[in-house]
Amino acid sequence: MGLRIHFVVDPHGWCCMGLIVFVWLYNFFLIPKIVLFPHYEEGHIPGILIIIFYGISIFCLVALVRASIADPGRLPENPKIPHGEREFWELCNKCNLMRPKRSHHCSRCGHCVRRMDHHCPWINNCVGEDNHWLFLQLCFYTELLTCYALMFSFCHYYYFLPLKKRNLDLFVVRHELAIMRLAAFMGITMLVGITGLFYTQLIGIITDTTSIEKMSNCCEEISRPRKPWQQTFSEVFGTRWKILWFIPFRQRQPLRVPYHFANHV
């Protein structure tokens, strides 16, 4: 299944996503310029740490772009309902179209989304069945990148040896303290927010409950038999191979597995 493009016309979402891209660019260019490359050139850190920083940054950006433009699971206007699954479908009272149960109508996007978790302004898109795995990767790599940048910012002032070669003609060197303070402020703010979001997302997958279902206190859905955590994660990421859960470059294939399956999944 190819990645279907889904573009939401929402100025508020564009502003939120623009802010995320600004924070990413700020750290992507300034942290290596001020901290990583100078300390590498003076032999304080190995080059592999710079490669890891850029690797996490690229994975984070790819997850962000793909989560924002991927079709979250938009339902067609005339869906073909299998004869044996009609009892699992219901009529949307907003768009008057048939949809599978656990779908939700997004007021911002104007259509129903399969297994919709929520509409996220930070990616300017719904988080649904087909892009939930990308949103989880975005949360994971954003948290990892933020911790990585904060760690090097701390070590730059309190652990690494002072830099001997400093070109004071460079703008970033003359205003290093202000730049690093702003980076630390954005990093701590991002870390606090993304940690809470990532935690709620993980709990939702483990309990097989969407954010909308939690807010609506959907007793029927919450009281259903709980699946093993391996199954719920495999269904979200579209594969049983755990190593592929961390790769944002692949294509997701819908996975339907029985309730009981081997523990090695």
VOBA-1610 file (N, C-alpha, C; in pm, whole numbers, padded with zeros to 5 digits, always signed):
BEGIN
Met+00085-00119+00000Met+00000+00000+00000Met+00088+00124+00000Gly+00071+00210-00102Gly+00150+00331-00111Gly+00100+00437-00014Leu+00184+00534+00009Leu+00150+00642+00100Leu+00064+00744+00028Arg-00063+00757+00067Arg-00152+00853+00006Arg-00133+00990+00071Ile-00124+01093-00013Ile-00100+01229+00034Ile-00231+01287+00087His-00221+01354+00203His-00338+01416+00264His-00295+01553+00314Phe-00351+01658+00253Phe-00310+01794+00286Phe-00428+01869+00346Val-00411+01924+00467Val-00517+01993+00538Val-00496+02144+00527Val-00596+02214+00479Val-00590+02360+00468Val-00637+02421+00600Asp-00541+02453+00686Asp-00572+02506+00818Asp-00459+02600+00860Pro-00479+02733+00853Pro-00372+02827+00890Pro-00320+02807+01032His-00409+02770+01125His-00364+02745+01262His-00267+02628+01266Gly-00298+02523+01191Gly-00208+02407+01185Gly-00078+02441+01117Trp-00083+02526+01015Trp+00041+02567+00948Trp+00133+02641+01044Cys+00076+02728+01128Cys+00157+02803+01226Cys+00221+02709+01327Cys+00143+02612+01376Cys+00195+02518+01476Cys+00307+02433+01416Met+00284+02383+01295Met+00386+02301+01232Met+00509+02384+01197Gly+00487+02510+01156Gly+00600+02599+01129Gly+00687+02621+01251Leu+00624+02630+01368Leu+00699+02646+01492Leu+00785+02523+01520Ile+00729+02404+01494Ile+00804+02280+01515Ile+00924+02275+01420Val+00902+02311+01295Val+01011+02310+01197Val+01118+02411+01236Phe+01079+02527+01290Phe+01177+02627+01334Phe+01264+02572+01446Val+01204+02507+01544Val+01281+02449+01655Val+01378+02345+01602Trp+01330+02263+01507Trp+01417+02159+01451Trp+01535+02223+01378Leu+01510+02322+01294Leu+01617+02389+01220Leu+01714+02460+01313Tyr+01661+02521+01417Tyr+01745+02593+01515Tyr+01848+02498+01576Asn+01802+02383+01619Asn+01893+02286+01681Asn+01980+02216+01578Phe+01925+02189+01461Phe+01997+02114+01358Phe+02122+02190+01311Phe+02114+02324+01304Phe+02226+02402+01253Phe+02314+02461+01363Leu+02254+02503+01476Leu+02330+02576+01576Leu+02401+02485+01677Ile+02337+02376+01717Ile+02403+02287+01814Ile+02534+02230+01758Pro+02537+02178+01635Pro+02665+02132+01581Pro+02766+02246+01563Lys+02716+02364+01521Lys+02807+02476+01496Lys+02874+02526+01623Ile+02798+02529+01733Ile+02851+02585+01858Ile+02916+02479+01946Val+02861+02359+01947Val+02905+02259+02043Val+02979+02142+01977Leu+02913+02072+01886Leu+02966+01944+01837Leu+03094+01958+01758Phe+03092+02039+01652Phe+03211+02049+01566Phe+03331+02110+01638Pro+03315+02218+01717Pro+03433+02270+01788Pro+03495+02170+01884His+03413+02097+01958His+03470+01999+02053His+03528+01879+01980Tyr+03473+01845+01863Tyr+03530+01736+01784Tyr+03667+01775+01729Glu+03678+01899+01680Glu+03804+01945+01624Glu+03914+01951+01728Glu+03877+01973+01855Glu+03979+01979+01961Glu+03994+01844+02032Gly+03927+01739+01980Gly+03946+01604+02032Gly+03871+01572+02159His+03769+01650+02192His+03694+01625+02316His+03587+01517+02299Ile+03536+01500+02178Ile+03431+01401+02153Ile+03465+01326+02025Pro+03419+01200+02012Pro+03442+01124+01887Pro+03342+01166+01780Gly+03378+01142+01656Gly+03294+01182+01544Gly+03162+01106+01538Ile+03156+00987+01598Ile+03033+00907+01594Ile+02917+00978+01661Leu+02946+01063+01761Leu+02841+01137+01829Leu+02775+01239+01736Ile+02854+01295+01646Ile+02797+01389+01548Ile+02709+01314+01449Ile+02755+01196+01406Ile+02676+01114+01313Ile+02543+01073+01377Ile+02548+01037+01505Ile+02424+00999+01575Ile+02329+01117+01582Phe+02382+01236+01609Phe+02297+01355+01618Phe+02225+01380+01486Tyr+02300+01375+01376Tyr+02238+01398+01246Tyr+02143+01284+01208Gly+02177+01162+01247Gly+02088+01050+01218Gly+01953+01064+01287Ile+01955+01098+01416Ile+01829+01118+01491Ile+01752+01235+01432Ser+01823+01341+01393Ser+01757+01459+01336Ser+01685+01426+01206Ile+01749+01348+01119Ile+01688+01310+00992Ile+01567+01220+01015Phe+01579+01124+01105Phe+01466+01036+01135Phe+01349+01118+01190Cys+01379+01216+01273Cys+01275+01301+01332Cys+01204+01381+01223Leu+01282+01439+01131Leu+01224+01520+01024Leu+01140+01435+00929Val+01189+01317+00894Val+01114+01229+00804Val+00981+01188+00868Ala+00983+01154+00997Ala+00860+01117+01066Ala+00763+01235+01071Leu+00815+01357+01091Leu+00730+01475+01095Leu+00662+01500+00961Val+00741+01499+00854Val+00686+01527+00721Val+00586+01420+00680Arg+00620+01294+00701Arg+00531+01187+00659Arg+00404+01183+00742Ala+00414+01210+00872Ala+00295+01211+00957Ala+00201+01325+00919Ser+00258+01436+00870Ser+00177+01552+00839Ser+00108+01542+00704Ile+00165+01467+00611Ile+00106+01458+00477Ile+00042+01323+00448Ala+00060+01226+00537Ala+00003+01093+00515Ala-00148+01093+00539Asp-00218+01017+00459Asp-00362+00999+00480Asp-00382+00923+00611Pro-00451+00982+00710Pro-00467+00916+00840Pro-00566+00800+00838Gly-00637+00783+00728Gly-00738+00678+00720Gly-00874+00733+00680Arg-00870+00829+00588Arg-00995+00893+00543Arg-01082+00792+00472Leu-01211+00793+00507Leu-01306+00701+00447Leu-01359+00757+00316Pro-01374+00673+00214Pro-01430+00720+00087Pro-01579+00751+00102Glu-01632+00824+00006Glu-01774+00865+00014Glu-01868+00746-00002Asn-01830+00648-00081Asn-01912+00529-00101Asn-01831+00405-00070Pro-01809+00378+00058Pro-01727+00261+00094Pro-01798+00130+00062Lys-01718+00032+00023Lys-01770-00101-00003Lys-01764-00181+00127Ile-01880-00213+00178Ile-01888-00283+00305Ile-01900-00433+00280Pro-01805-00514+00326Pro-01817-00660+00311Pro-01945-00710+00376His-02008-00806+00312His-02138-00853+00359His-02132-00905+00503Gly-02023-00971+00538Gly-02013-01029+00672Gly-01970-00930+00779Glu-01945-00803+00743Glu-01897-00705+00840Glu-01992-00588+00859Arg-02115-00601+00811Arg-02209-00489+00820Arg-02242-00452+00964Glu-02238-00551+01053Glu-02270-00522+01193Glu-02161-00439+01261Phe-02043-00431+01199Phe-01934-00354+01256Phe-01926-00213+01198Trp-02028-00173+01122Trp-02033-00040+01063Trp-02149+00038+01122Glu-02139+00169+01115Glu-02243+00256+01169Glu-02256+00380+01082Leu-02362+00457+01100Leu-02386+00577+01022Leu-02335+00699+01097Cys-02253+00782+01029Cys-02205+00906+01090Cys-02318+01008+01086Asn-02346+01070+01201Asn-02456+01166+01207Asn-02416+01305+01160Lys-02291+01321+01114Lys-02245+01451+01065Lys-02232+01454+00913Cys-02175+01347+00856Cys-02160+01344+00710Cys-02256+01243+00645Asn-02335+01173+00728Asn-02436+01078+00678Asn-02376+00971+00587Leu-02257+00925+00622Leu-02191+00818+00549Leu-02163+00702+00643Met-02160+00583+00588Met-02130+00466+00668Met-01980+00462+00699Arg-01949+00418+00820Arg-01811+00412+00863Arg-01793+00293+00958Pro-01672+00237+00967Pro-01648+00130+01065Pro-01659+00185+01207Lys-01698+00100+01298Lys-01699+00141+01438Lys-01557+00178+01482Arg-01548+00271+01578Arg-01425+00329+01629Arg-01371+00437+01535Ser-01445+00467+01427Ser-01409+00582+01343Ser-01467+00708+01407His-01417+00823+01364His-01465+00949+01420His-01465+01056+01311His-01559+01147+01320His-01567+01258+01225His-01484+01375+01277Cys-01386+01419+01198Cys-01301+01531+01236Cys-01363+01660+01184Ser-01392+01751+01274Ser-01455+01877+01234Ser-01358+01967+01157Arg-01228+01956+01184Arg-01130+02039+01113Arg-01106+01989+00971Cys-01098+01858+00956Cys-01072+01801+00823Cys-01200+01784+00743Gly-01315+01770+00811Gly-01444+01759+00743Gly-01476+01622+00691His-01418+01518+00747His-01450+01382+00703His-01421+01284+00817Cys-01466+01161+00799Cys-01443+01057+00900Cys-01308+00990+00879Val-01246+00951+00991Val-01115+00887+00990Val-01124+00756+01066Arg-01072+00649+01007Arg-01072+00519+01072Arg-00986+00522+01199Arg-01044+00473+01306Arg-00974+00463+01435Arg-00897+00592+01466Met-00968+00703+01458Met-00906+00834+01481Met-00871+00849+01629Asp-00747+00890+01655Asp-00703+00913+01792Asp-00730+01058+01832His-00686+01152+01751His-00711+01295+01774His-00664+01373+01654His-00702+01499+01647His-00648+01589+01545His-00535+01668+01609Cys-00415+01657+01551Cys-00297+01720+01610Cys-00260+01845+01531Pro-00267+01963+01590Pro-00228+02085+01516Pro-00079+02091+01489Trp+00002+02020+01567Trp+00147+02027+01550Trp+00194+01957+01423Ile+00113+01866+01369Ile+00144+01806+01239Ile+00040+01847+01135Asn-00057+01930+01177Asn-00163+01978+01089Asn-00233+01861+01020Asn-00267+01760+01097Asn-00330+01641+01040Asn-00396+01561+01152Cys-00488+01477+01113Cys-00546+01382+01209Cys-00446+01271+01236Val-00456+01212+01352Val-00380+01092+01385Val-00479+00976+01383Gly-00468+00893+01281Gly-00562+00783+01264Gly-00492+00652+01238Glu-00568+00559+01186Glu-00518+00422+01169Glu-00396+00414+01078Asp-00391+00496+00973Asp-00285+00481+00873Asp-00161+00565+00901Asn-00166+00660+00994Asn-00045+00739+01023Asn-00012+00746+01172His-00082+00665+01253His-00055+00665+01397His+00089+00619+01424Trp+00136+00524+01346Trp+00272+00473+01366Trp+00377+00580+01339Leu+00351+00666+01241Leu+00443+00776+01213Leu+00441+00880+01324Phe+00323+00904+01381Phe+00312+00999+01491Phe+00388+00948+01614Leu+00382+00819+01640Leu+00457+00761+01752Leu+00607+00774+01728Gln+00652+00749+01605Gln+00793+00766+01574Gln+00835+00912+01591Leu+00749+01005+01552Leu+00779+01147+01570Leu+00797+01181+01717Cys+00706+01132+01801Cys+00719+01156+01946Cys+00849+01097+02000Phe+00880+00975+01958Phe+00999+00907+02008Phe+01127+00981+01967Tyr+01141+01014+01839Tyr+01264+01077+01791Tyr+01274+01222+01835Thr+01161+01289+01855Thr+01166+01425+01909Thr+01218+01423+02053Glu+01169+01330+02132Glu+01216+01320+02270Glu+01364+01281+02274Leu+01402+01188+02188Leu+01542+01145+02184Leu+01633+01259+02141Leu+01592+01333+02038Leu+01674+01444+01989Leu+01682+01555+02091Thr+01573+01583+02160Thr+01573+01688+02262Thr+01666+01653+02377Cys+01660+01530+02425Cys+01749+01486+02532Cys+01895+01492+02488Tyr+01920+01453+02365Tyr+02057+01454+02311Tyr+02112+01596+02306Ala+02030+01690+02256Ala+02074+01829+02246Ala+02093+01892+02383Leu+02003+01864+02477Leu+02017+01919+02612Leu+02140+01863+02682Met+02168+01735+02659Met+02285+01674+02721Met+02413+01742+02674Phe+02425+01768+02544Phe+02545+01832+02492Phe+02553+01977+02534Ser+02438+02043+02545Ser+02440+02182+02593Ser+02492+02189+02736Phe+02451+02092+02819Phe+02499+02087+02958Phe+02648+02056+02963Cys+02690+01956+02884Cys+02831+01918+02885Cys+02920+02029+02831His+02867+02109+02739His+02946+02217+02680His+02995+02315+02786Tyr+02912+02340+02888Tyr+02947+02439+02991Tyr+03001+02376+03120Tyr+02962+02253+03149Tyr+02994+02198+03281Tyr+03080+02072+03278Tyr+03108+02015+03161Tyr+03183+01890+03158Tyr+03301+01894+03062Phe+03278+01938+02939Phe+03387+01942+02841Phe+03493+02045+02880Leu+03612+02022+02832Leu+03720+02120+02851Leu+03687+02247+02773Pro+03731+02363+02824Pro+03704+02488+02751Pro+03768+02487+02612Leu+03698+02547+02516Leu+03750+02552+02379Leu+03865+02652+02371Lys+03972+02613+02302Lys+04089+02699+02287Lys+04079+02786+02162Lys+04019+02731+02058Lys+04008+02804+01931Lys+03866+02858+01917Arg+03852+02989+01927Arg+03722+03052+01915Arg+03732+03174+01822Asn+03655+03170+01717Asn+03654+03279+01621Asn+03547+03380+01662Leu+03589+03486+01726Leu+03495+03586+01778Leu+03432+03670+01668Asp+03478+03653+01544Asp+03415+03726+01434Asp+03282+03664+01393Leu+03258+03539+01432Leu+03134+03472+01397Leu+03021+03519+01489Phe+02905+03538+01429Phe+02788+03584+01505Phe+02750+03484+01614Val+02750+03354+01580Val+02707+03252+01677Val+02803+03242+01794Val+02929+03278+01773Val+03027+03274+01882Val+03010+03395+01973Arg+02989+03512+01914Arg+02972+03633+01995Arg+02844+03627+02078His+02741+03566+02027His+02613+03559+02097His+02581+03417+02142Glu+02687+03344+02174Glu+02670+03202+02210Glu+02579+03184+02330Leu+02598+03262+02435Leu+02522+03243+02558Leu+02372+03262+02533Ala+02335+03366+02460Ala+02194+03391+02433Ala+02136+03279+02346Ile+02212+03234+02247Ile+02164+03128+02158Ile+02143+02998+02235Met+02237+02964+02323Met+02227+02840+02398Met+02117+02847+02504Arg+02095+02965+02561Arg+01985+02980+02657Arg+01850+02959+02588Leu+01836+03015+02469Leu+01713+02995+02394Leu+01695+02850+02355Ala+01804+02785+02315Ala+01797+02644+02280Ala+01758+02559+02401Ala+01813+02592+02518Ala+01779+02518+02639Ala+01633+02539+02677Phe+01584+02662+02664Phe+01444+02691+02696Phe+01350+02612+02604Met+01377+02615+02475Met+01294+02542+02381Met+01305+02392+02405Gly+01425+02345+02438Gly+01444+02203+02461Gly+01369+02153+02583Ile+01377+02226+02693Ile+01307+02184+02815Ile+01156+02189+02794Thr+01108+02296+02728Thr+00964+02306+02700Thr+00918+02190+02613Met+00996+02160+02509Met+00962+02051+02419Met+00966+01917+02491Leu+01065+01898+02576Leu+01080+01771+02646Leu+00963+01745+02740Val+00922+01847+02814Val+00809+01830+02907Val+00681+01796+02831Gly+00655+01871+02724Gly+00533+01848+02648Gly+00531+01715+02577Ile+00641+01679+02512Ile+00643+01555+02433Ile+00645+01433+02524Thr+00703+01445+02644Thr+00704+01331+02736Thr+00563+01295+02780Gly+00484+01395+02815Gly+00345+01369+02853Gly+00264+01313+02738Leu+00284+01368+02618Leu+00210+01320+02501Leu+00250+01178+02466Phe+00379+01150+02466Phe+00427+01016+02432Phe+00377+00912+02532Tyr+00375+00950+02659Tyr+00327+00858+02763Tyr+00179+00823+02741Thr+00097+00924+02715Thr-00046+00897+02694Thr-00068+00814+02568Gln+00015+00836+02465Gln+00002+00756+02343Gln+00037+00609+02369Leu+00144+00586+02442Leu+00183+00448+02473Leu+00077+00377+02557Ile+00023+00447+02657Ile-00082+00387+02740Ile-00205+00357+02656Gly-00237+00447+02563Gly-00352+00424+02477Gly-00335+00301+02389Ile-00216+00279+02337Ile-00193+00161+02254Ile-00195+00034+02338Ile-00133+00039+02455Ile-00130-00080+02541Ile-00272-00120+02581Thr-00356-00022+02610Thr-00495-00051+02650Thr-00589-00058+02531Asp-00536-00037+02409Asp-00616-00041+02286Asp-00733+00056+02295Thr-00703+00179+02335Thr-00805+00282+02351Thr-00754+00412+02291Thr-00834+00476+02208Thr-00794+00603+02148Thr-00820+00717+02245Ser-00759+00832+02217Ser-00779+00949+02301Ser-00924+00994+02300Ile-00991+00983+02185Ile-01131+01022+02176Ile-01217+00930+02260Glu-01187+00802+02259Glu-01264+00706+02340Glu-01245+00733+02489Lys-01125+00773+02528Lys-01102+00806+02669Lys-01183+00929+02710Met-01186+01031+02624Met-01257+01153+02658Met-01408+01134+02657Ser-01456+01044+02571Ser-01600+01022+02562Ser-01649+00914+02657Asn-01554+00853+02734Asn-01590+00747+02829Asn-01673+00638+02762Cys-01620+00592+02649Cys-01691+00490+02573Cys-01681+00356+02644Cys-01780+00328+02726Cys-01775+00208+02810Cys-01774+00080+02728Glu-01847+00080+02617Glu-01854-00041+02536Glu-01717-00078+02481Glu-01642+00024+02437Glu-01512-00003+02380Glu-01409-00035+02487Ile-01413+00041+02598Ile-01313+00022+02703Ile-01330-00113+02771Ser-01453-00164+02777Ser-01478-00289+02848Ser-01452-00412+02762Arg-01410-00396+02635Arg-01384-00512+02551Arg-01259-00585+02600Pro-01243-00712+02566Pro-01125-00788+02612Pro-00996-00722+02569Arg-00903-00713+02661Arg-00777-00646+02633Arg-00684-00739+02556Lys-00619-00685+02455Lys-00525-00763+02375Lys-00386-00757+02437Pro-00299-00853+02405Pro-00159-00842+02448Pro-00095-00719+02386Trp+00000-00658+02457Trp+00062-00535+02408Trp+00136-00558+02277Gln+00190-00682+02256Gln+00258-00708+02130Gln+00162-00698+02012Gln+00039-00743+02032Gln-00057-00739+01923Gln-00100-00596+01891Thr-00128-00517+01995Thr-00173-00380+01970Thr-00065-00298+01900Phe+00061-00314+01943Phe+00169-00241+01877Phe+00191-00291+01735Ser+00180-00422+01714Ser+00197-00478+01580Ser+00090-00427+01486Glu-00032-00412+01535Glu-00141-00362+01451Glu-00119-00214+01416Val-00070-00136+01512Val-00045+00007+01485Val+00067+00025+01384Phe+00178-00049+01401Phe+00294-00032+01314Phe+00286-00114+01186Gly+00191-00206+01180Gly+00172-00282+01058Gly+00274-00392+01036Thr+00342-00435+01140Thr+00441-00542+01127Thr+00470-00601+01265Arg+00507-00727+01266Arg+00546-00792+01392Arg+00695-00776+01420Trp+00771-00731+01321Trp+00915-00713+01339Trp+00940-00585+01417Lys+00984-00599+01540Lys+00999-00482+01628Lys+01102-00382+01578Ile+01206-00428+01509Ile+01308-00337+01459Ile+01247-00240+01358Leu+01145-00285+01285Leu+01081-00199+01185Leu+00991-00094+01248Trp+00959-00108+01376Trp+00878-00007+01443Trp+00951+00127+01451Phe+01083+00127+01434Phe+01162+00249+01449Phe+01204+00309+01315Ile+01160+00251+01204Ile+01203+00295+01071Ile+01093+00377+01005Pro+01113+00508+00983Pro+01009+00591+00922Pro+01011+00591+00769Phe+01106+00521+00706Phe+01120+00527+00561Phe+01037+00420+00488Arg+00981+00326+00561Arg+00913+00213+00499Arg+00765+00245+00473Gln+00697+00149+00409Gln+00554+00157+00387Gln+00483+00065+00486Arg+00375+00113+00544Arg+00300+00032+00640Arg+00196-00052+00568Gln+00188-00178+00608Gln+00086-00268+00557Gln-00013-00300+00669Pro-00144-00290+00643Pro-00242-00324+00748Pro-00220-00465+00798Leu-00224-00481+00928Leu-00199-00611+00989Leu-00316-00649+01076Arg-00371-00763+01049Arg-00479-00815+01133Arg-00435-00951+01185Val-00413-00957+01313Val-00364-01080+01375Val-00468-01131+01473Pro-00474-01262+01495Pro-00571-01317+01590Pro-00537-01276+01732Tyr-00634-01296+01820Tyr-00617-01251+01957Tyr-00500-01320+02023His-00486-01449+02002His-00373-01523+02062His-00269-01550+01955Phe-00144-01519+01982Phe-00037-01549+01891Phe+00090-01567+01971Ala+00193-01610+01903Ala+00317-01648+01971Ala+00375-01530+02048Asn+00443-01560+02157Asn+00501-01457+02242Asn+00623-01390+02179His+00674-01450+02070His+00795-01391+02012His+00763-01274+01922Val+00637-01238+01903Val+00602-01126+01816Val+00663-00997+01870
//
